[in-house]
Amino acid sequence: MDKKPNFIQRLKTEHPKFMKNAAFLGKCAFWGASVAIAAGTAYVFCNQPKDGKNSWRAHHKRNGQPKVMHKTAESANFQVIKDLVVHRTLMKPYQCQTCGGYHVGHEYK
């Protein structure tokens, strides 16, 4: 009984050019992810959040509840990266004048 070739074996024999391109794209994806991780890490440890405005809204959400407080700038920066990846939302970290901690919020102009 002849064994039926699997999908990868068929690609190698029938489409060698495709396999070469797929390997190249795999390497590009690896390096792209590596660069993104390095950039995210650099942002987390190098970005210095600015001082927030001394206002009630800087410390509270719209519904009156206090915003999540991050004790360190690195934690707030990590939350910014997480929000960008998971929710595709660009946020800005800032140091709160009310509590001294760090919060993450939208930048309004």
Buried (B, 14 or more C-beta within 10 A) or exposed (E): EEEEEEEEEEBEEEEEEEBEEEEEEEEEEEEEEEEEEEEBEEBBEEBEBEEBEEEEEBBBEEEEEEBEBBEEBBBBBBBBBEBBEEEEEEBBBBBBEBEEBBBBBEEEE
